[in-house]
């Protein structure tokens, strides 16, 4: 049976119109369509393109009132390109930590207790005693006894109840004793990564503590600005030293 002529299936007068319709929907062989498929990542209607033009990740909930969202502020972190046809750089907001750690906190002398580390007259001291002093005709005052952590000398100071001092919040880190270098009056400690560092023997209480500084003894160092200001010995050792 002979094939029907093309003109009987698609009239010649309608072939140009049919081609225009088909070229707008599907690419013809040997010809690239001007409009990509809606499922293509390059299409303006694709989900990826919509996400790039309206970055949902850059919105932050507005806590000032209502349920509206507002653009996020602050620096952006750009993820590296992924592998594949959907590779793109997607900005997402980050919330970096404070550039400078808060090492000081202003507190009233009424809130200071034994063991707190404060700054008095420019000296870093540890409070050993706190007491309230009552005056017969005036307001009460606060008496503080302390140990200067730089010279290990004892001192006392009196303040009004409204006085505020700077309290240091040191970083605490656990070390273990490796050995004692008596020639240099130092104690060699190692951290959890077994990195060794020398600490002045006076931070431990002087030469009287040497017999108790056995290898692998755990101690806690209080660090301020990267420098040790205090060494805390285990309670069992402290009891033996008394």
Order of alpha helices (4+ residues) and beta strands (2+ residues): alpha-alpha-alpha-beta-beta-beta-beta-beta-beta-beta-beta-beta-beta-beta-beta-beta-beta-beta-alpha
